[in-house]
Amino acid sequence: MLGPVAVKERIVVLDIIRGFALLGVLLVNMVMINQLLMEFNTDMDVLFQPALLVAGPASITAWIVQVLFLGKFYTIFAFLFGLGFYLFLNRGEGQSTENRRLFVSRLWVLLGIGVLHIIFVWWGDVLASYALIGFLLLLFRETKLPRLRAWAVGLMLLSFVIVACSIYLIFALPTFTNATLDGLAPADVVAMEAAFEARLNEIRTVYTQGSYWQVVGYRLLNELPLVLINAIVMIPRILGLFLIGLYVGKLGVFQRIKEHLPQIRKAMYVGGGVGALLSVAHVGLQLGWFEGYLTPVISGTAAVFLREVSTPFLSLFYVSGIILLWHRGALSWLFAGFAALGRMALTNYLVQCIVLAWLFYGHGLGLMGISIVYIPLMTLGI
């Protein structure tokens, strides 16, 4: 039976990229765990519309996290999962059947860890989703490159359409709601708003003042179903990214980096250029630059849609940039630290989440609700 990958067999730059991605995931997770799942589901979180924050350090920090971090590092991890799938299945001569069997076993273990993570740590788990969608990835192991590319592009486009439709409904809902509320007595409207705010406060009290088991009980009954629904919605996006990683693995880019340097350099320029243009566009939409030309619903929908489309391009820029810097021998001191983190990515991810739960929930330090300004400093400290 094949064991863990020996250090001498590892592709060093992949460990560096994993370690780099862990830092970005830590920052975004810290912002997310500082708020309630209900706030994210109702788009009341600080990252959805930073323009609504009072101008100042908190607003600037939220903009930086939204544009440069939000979604980018989970995208990298999903890509690496697909790439790792290809590399794992092709370890050793004539051992593809054993490799496949072992990969399935690891998916079941990952699924178990993910479910326990959701219940006993926090709601922002991705491991269970990766494991479940990993079983779908097995269906593509023999797919030829042209068809694999078509599937990857198609799934990514489908995920963008799903986002656009979902966000349109979210922005259009207030119009429908206001029309409904117009038919209610003012006292009833006030009562509804008060009831919603009271529910938020009730949940926040559970997280900031409740015991550990009260938090677990609430999460199991109220948040686990929402997490499962979100996992289903994310299938096209995650599977599409898995397939991009599988595609790159089959091309042999990371196995023969020197040979692919021109393509990697081009990928960095395209990712950075397109990602920057889309980022400027979605920030401009959020700041109201086009409010004279677009309705608020269309403007808000377009902003989130362009932000989502910019994410894989900026992730491509990060990954290709790291490869080129590493190949030149630059920042070796920094990359050595990232590589050490990346070699134990799963362990470090779980430890990060446990530490964050202790920092922000009431059974630990109870820091939930602190200003986003402090979170980048806490990330560097951890």
N, C-alpha and C positions, 0 to 999 in steps of 0.2 A: 504493500500500500504506500502511496505517495504521502510524504509528510509535508510540513511547512517548507516554503521556498527558502533555500539556503542563501546566505548573504551574497555569496559569489555568483549565484544564479540570477539575482535580482537586477532589474534595470534601474539604475540609481536615479535617473531623472524622474521616473514615475514616483519613487518615494518622496522626492523633493516636491513634486506637484501635489501629492497627497498631503504632505505636511503644510504646504502653503494654503491649500484648500481648508484644512482643519482650522487655521487661524481665522479665515473669513467666516466659516460656519459658526465658530465660537461667538464672533461679534454679532452676527444676525440672530443666533439663538438667544443671546443675552437680551437683545431688544425684544424678542418675541416672548420670552418667559417673564419679562417685566410687565406684561399685559395679559389680559384674559383672552381665552379662545373666543368668547362671545364678542369681544371688541374687534377681533380680526374678522369674524363672520359677518359683522355689521359695518365693516369698514370704518371703525372708529379708532384704529391703531395709528400711531404717529407716522408710519411709513407709507400709508396709503395716499395721503394728501399732505405732505409737509407744508404746502403753501397755507394751510389753515392754521398753522402754529404762529404764535407771535414772533415777529422777526427778532433774531438774536442767536445766541450760541445753540440753543436747542433746535431751532429751525435749520441752521447751517449743518449741524450734525445729522439731522434726519435726512436732509438732501444728499449729503455725502453717502450715507448708508444706503439710501434708496438707489442712487445712480450707480455706485461703484461696487456695492456688496450684495444687495438683495437678490437672491436667486442665482447669482453667478457661481457660487462655490458649490451649491448642491448640483448645479449643472455639470460642473467639473467632476464631481464624485460619480454622477450617473454615467458620464462618458467613461471614466476610469473603470467602472464596474463592467461595462461592455467590453472594454479592451482587456481587462483582467480575465474575463470569461474566455476570450480567445486564447490568451497566453496560457491559461490553466489547462484548457482542453488539449493543447498541443505540447504539453510537457512530456518529455521522454519518448522514445521510439516505440511505436506499436502499443501504446498504453491508452489510446483514446477512449476505449470502453471503460476502463478502470477510472480514468480521469472524469468521465461523464458521471459515473456512479458516485464518485466522491463529491463532485460538484453538487449533485442533487442532495446528498446528505448534508452538505454545508448550507444549502438553501433552507432546509428544514430547521437546522440549528439557528440560522439567522432569523428565521420567522419566529421561532420561540423567543429569542432574545428581544426581538422587536416588540412582540406582544407584551412581554413582561416590562419592557422599557416604557411603553405607553401607559400601562396601568400603575406601575410603582415609581416612575420617575417624573415624566411630564408628557404632555399631549403632542409635542412637536417631533415625534419619531419619524424616521424615514426607513429604518431597517426592515420593518414588516412589509412595507410597500416594495422595496427593492427585492426582497425574497420572493414575494408572490409574482411580481412581474419577471423575475429571473426564470421562473418556470416557463413563461412564454418565450423568453430569449432562447431557450433550448430548441425551440422549433426552427430557429434560423441558423443553426450551426453549420448546415451544409449549403446555405443559400449562396448563389453566385453573386459577385460584386455588383453588376448592374441592377439586379432585382433587389439586392440588399440596400443599395443607394436609393432606389425608388421607394421602398418601404420606409426608410428613415426620413426622407424628405416629406413623404405623404403624411406620416404620423406627426411630424413637427408642425406641418401646416394645419392638420386637423386640430392639434392642441391650441394653436393660435385662434382658430375659428371658435373653439369652445370658450376660450378666454373672452373673445370679443362679444359673444352672445351673452355670457354670464355677466360681464361688466355692464353691457347695455341695459340688462334687466335691473341691475343694482342701481344705476343712475336714473333709470326711468321710473323706478318704484316710488321715489318721493312724490313725483307728479301725480301718480295714481293715488298714493296715500293721502296727499293734500286734498285731492278731489273728494275722496271718501270722508276725510275729516271735516270738510266744509259742511257736510250734512249733519254733523254732530254738534251737540251743545258745547260751548267753550269749556264748561266744567268737565265734560267727558274727555275732551282732548287733554286737558291738564292732568286728569286722573290717569290716562293711558301713559303719558310721558313720565309721570311720577312712578307708575308701576314698573316701567322699564328701567328707570334709574335705580329704583329700589332693588330690582333683581340683580343689576350689576353690583350694587353695594353688598348684597347678600353673598354673591359668589366671591367677591373680593375679600369679604370677611372670612369665608371658609379658607381661602388660600393664605391670608396674612395672619389669622388668629387661630385657625383650626388645628387640630392635632394631625399628625401624619396620616393616620387611618381615616380621619374625616375627609382629608384631601383625596386619598385613594378612592374612597367610596363615592365621592362626588364625581371624580373623573371616570370611574367605571360606569356609572349610571347615566351621566350626562354628556361626556365628551368623547368616549370611545365610539359611539355610533357616528358622530360627526367626522371623526378621524377616518373611519372606514369609508364613508361617503366620499370624502376628499381623495382617498386613495384610489377609488374607482375613477373619479374624474381625471386624475393625473396619469392614468394608464398610457394614453397616447404620448404624452410628453416624456415620461420616464422611459418607456419602451423605445421611443424614437432616439433618445440620447444613448441608450444601451446599444442600439443598432449602429449609431455613428461610431461608438467605441469599437464595436465588432468590425466595422468596415475598415477603420484605421489599422486595427490589428491585422486584418487579412492583407492590407497593403504593405505591411512590414515597416511602417514609418518608425516606430520606436525600436524595432530590432536593427534597423539600418539608418540611424539618424543622419550620419554624414552624407549618405546618398540622397536623402530627402531634404537637405538644407534649403535649396531654392524654393521648394513648395512650402516649407515651414515659414520661411521669411515672407513669402507672398501671403500666407494665411495670417500672419501677424498684421501686415498692412491692411488687408481686407477687414479682418476682425476689428482692428482699432478704428479704421476709417468709418466703416458702416456703423459700428457700435457708437462712436462719438456723434455722428450725424443723427441717429435715431434718439440718442440720449438728449441732445439739444432740442430736438423736436418735441419729445414727450415732456421735458421740463418746461418748455415754452407754452405748451398747451395747459399745463397745470397752473402756470403763472398768469394765464389769461391773455397771452399775446394775440390770440386769434378769436377772441370772444365776439368781435364784430362780424365775424364770418361764419361761425359755427354756434349751434345751440349748445347750452351747457351739457346736455345728455351726450351729444355727438362728440363734443370736445373732451369730456371726461372719459368716454369709451375709447376714443382714439389715443389719449394719453397713456392709459393702461396697456392698450394693445401694442403701441410702439415700444413701451418699456419692456414688455414681455419679449417682443421680437429682438430688441437690442441685447437681451441677456445672453443668448448663445454666441453672439458675435463678440461681446466683451470677454466672455469665458474663453473663446478661441484666442483672443488677443493675449490674455493672461498666460494660457498654456504655451502658446508658441513663443511668447516673449521669454518665459522661463527656460524653455529648451535652448533658445539661442544664447541667452546669457550663460547658461551652464556650459554649453559647448565652447564658449570663448574663455571659460575659466574665471568669469567674473563672480563676485559676491560669494566666493567659496565658503567663507566663514558662516554666512547666513544660510546658504544651501545645506551645509552640514547639519545645522540645527533642524531645518525642515525635513531632511532625509531621516533623521532619528525619529521625529514625530511620525513620519509617514510609514515607517517600517512597522509601527504598532497602531495603525490608524483606527481600527475598531475599538481597541482598548482605550485609546486616548479620547475618542469620541464619547464613549460611555462615561468615562471619568469626568469629562467636561460637563456632561449633562447632569450627573449626580451632584457635582460641585455647584452648578447653577441652581438646581432645585434647593439645595441647602442655603444658598445665598439669598434667594428671593422669596421662598415660601416661609410660612409662619413657624414650621417645625425646625427652621434654622434661624438665620438672621432676620428674615422677614423684610427684605429690602424692596419688595414689589412696589412700583409706583415712583421710583427715583427718576430724576431727570435723565433723558437720553444722553446729555452732555457727559456724564460720568462713565458711560458704558465703554467707549473706546479705551479709556485709561484702565478700567477694570480688566478689559480683554488683554491688554499688554501685561498687566500684573499677573494674570492667571497663566 
